[in-house]
Amino acid sequence: MEPLLATYHLPFEAFRALVTEHDMLVTDHIALDGFFHQNGIESYLTTDTMTIWVSQEQDEADPLFAFLSDHRYTVYESHLYGDENDWVFPYHKKIIMEHPSGAFVVINYVVPAKGNLLSLLLTHLPVSTISWWESDTDTFLTGWEEFTLQRKVFVKGMGPLEDPTNVGQYRPLCQEILGYLVFFGFQICEEPCVYVEEEDKREVLEKEDPFAGMTAFDLMAYEEVGCRDHLRASSWNILLQVGDTFHAYDRRVLGRMMMQKEIVARGHRFVTTPHHQSVNESALIDLRSSDYSVVELVHAYDATLDATHHVTSIYHVNFYSVAGWQHGDIGRTVSAPLKADVVDAPVEPYAEPHRLDPVAMLAALDAVLEGPAAASSAVRHDAMMALYRSAEQELEHERVLMAELAENLARYVQGARREE
């Protein structure tokens, strides 16, 4: 930072101590320029503006303002933002200070209750090149180092974009930053798909076509596309394989479509593809990450999971990297639950338990109680077994009724909680 501060006519050690002591956050083009220089690359950026985020109560003393005033900075502009602007600006006050040399320092004031300054900055300005200075280690950091060093920039959280280079589709604050960066040779690109454990870089696609010219049907474009070309176009693109058939999707679009049809069966949640295959909801985690490029559905069973008596096809899910698919190596499997765990047991129609004729039963009991003189051992045995079977049937019927009652009650409680 020290060479860059020369433009601002500020002493490095005193400035560094002030920023460190009060947990200030130094950002803007000076931090991006510093990041490039830190990596031995010329940025060619103009760095006559520095922004500092300060967390302090509104009635507290302002050491940064005093420090800049001591070094010949004067107020150029000041802005106050009311509570109605909370959703636009995380800071309640902004002061722009100017040095006689033409250097500017922008101070954004944030009340501590708003939270961490870095989190607020990255949320407020979701541009991949946003950089900042760690004063305690004198290090410049940025969120997406590889992209930034390649002079590529994207806006996070935009979803699928037909043309990411169209600056007009972004928020005004982002438009200003993108316009500045494009002027200095940056290329606006699509937001990359993040990975959970290890990204499938799909390097084999640059050397050969493991799909041997096979095509996939793109439901959104309603046309056949080459499997290899589809995966090379974007890290968001995946292939959905069912048997020998491939479908081409943007994983974000497919995930949203699957969530639109959710099925709940005895505590298990399923989501459904546009082709009516239902899979365990947990498969969406791997579907959204760039760890895998090919998603294979393997039929598990058909079952009726709801009161409509509609038959649902349940599938296991195998996830592959491109190289894994080429060699038959499954990266991860999300298995369907056992059919017995999701399908209600059939309810047998109630039948009255077999009962002995009351007169015959009483006669048999009398014979048993009167002893051997009144009944043979065979008669006594038959009478006692008849009583046992009758009691057992009645108990079993009671157990079935109680089990049905408990399950219906559980479903009712779950439904009530979801409605809340």
C-alpha positions, 0 to 999 in steps of 0.5 A, a space after each residue: 500500500 505504501 507506494 499507492 498512498 503517495 498519490 494521496 499524500 498520506 503517511 503510510 504507517 500512521 494511516 495503517 495504524 488508524 485503519 487497523 485500530 478502528 477496523 476500517 475497510 479500504 476498498 475501491 480502485 486503489 485496492 484493485 490496482 494494489 492487487 494487480 501490483 501485488 501479483 506483479 501485473 500492471 493494471 493500468 487503472 487510475 487510482 485517484 479515488 479511495 473509499 473507506 468504510 467506517 463502522 461507528 455510532 453516529 454520535 462518536 468522534 470521527 478519527 478518520 475525518 480528523 486525520 484527513 483534515 490534518 493532511 489538507 483534505 477538505 469536504 467536497 460533498 456530503 450526503 445523509 441517508 434516512 431509514 427509507 434508503 436502508 434497502 439501497 445503501 447500508 451506510 447512513 452517511 457519506 463524505 467525499 473529501 478532496 486534497 489540493 492535488 486532486 485526490 479523493 477519499 470517500 468515507 462511508 459511515 455504517 452503524 455497528 448494528 448493521 454487521 460486518 463491513 466486508 459482508 456489507 460491501 460484498 452484498 452491496 456491490 456483488 461485482 467479482 473484482 471488488 477488492 480490499 486492503 488487509 491493513 494488519 498484513 498489508 495485503 490486497 485481496 479480492 473475491 475471485 482471484 483467477 478471474 480478476 487476474 485474467 481481467 474478467 468480471 461478472 456480477 454475482 447472483 444474476 442467474 442465466 443471462 442471454 448476453 452478460 456483456 449487456 451492461 444495461 441489465 445490471 443495477 446502476 451501481 454495478 453499471 458504473 463499475 462495469 463501465 469503468 472496468 470495460 474502459 480499462 480492458 476488462 471483459 464481462 463474463 457469465 458468473 461461474 458455477 461454484 463447486 462443493 469439493 472439486 470442480 470438474 474442469 472438463 479438460 478432456 473435452 478440449 482434446 477429444 469427444 468422449 461422447 463420440 458425436 452423440 447429441 442431446 435434446 435441449 428442451 428450452 431451445 427445442 433442438 438437438 445439440 452436440 453433447 460435447 458442444 453443450 458442455 463446453 459452452 458453460 460450466 452451468 450446462 449439464 447432461 441429463 441421461 436416462 438410459 441411452 437418451 441425453 437431455 441438455 440443460 442449464 443446471 439452474 433452470 433444471 433445478 428450478 423446474 424440478 422444485 416446482 413439482 415436489 412430492 412428500 411421502 412419509 417424511 421423504 421429499 422428492 423433486 421431479 424432472 420435466 420428464 416425470 422422473 422423481 428423485 430424492 430432494 438432496 440430489 439438488 445439491 450436487 445438481 447445482 455444483 460444478 463438481 459433476 457434468 453428467 447426471 444419470 437417472 436409474 429407475 428404482 421403482 414405481 409407486 403411488 405416493 399420494 391420495 390422487 393414486 397417481 403412479 410416480 416413477 422413482 429414480 436413483 441418481 448417479 453423478 459423473 465428471 466428464 472423465 468419470 463418465 468416459 471411464 464408467 466411474 461414478 462420482 456420487 450416488 443419491 439413492 432412492 429410499 426403500 419403497 416400503 419406507 415411502 408407500 403406505 401399507 395397504 389397509 385390509 378391509 375390516 372383517 369381524 373376528 371369528 367368534 364362537 357361538 356364545 351358548 357353545 362357549 359358555 357350555 365349554 367353559 362350564 365343562 372346563 370349570 367342572 373338571 374331568 368328570 364333565 368334559 374330556 381333555 380334548 374338549 377343554 383344550 378346544 374351548 381354551 384355544 377358541 377363547 385365545 384365538 378370539 382375544 388375539 383377533 380382537 387385540 390385532 384389530 385394535 393394534 391396526 386401528 391405533 397404528 392408522 390413527 397415529 399415522 393420520 395424526 402425524 400427517 395432520 400435524 406435518 400439514 398444519 406446520 407447513 401451512 404455518 
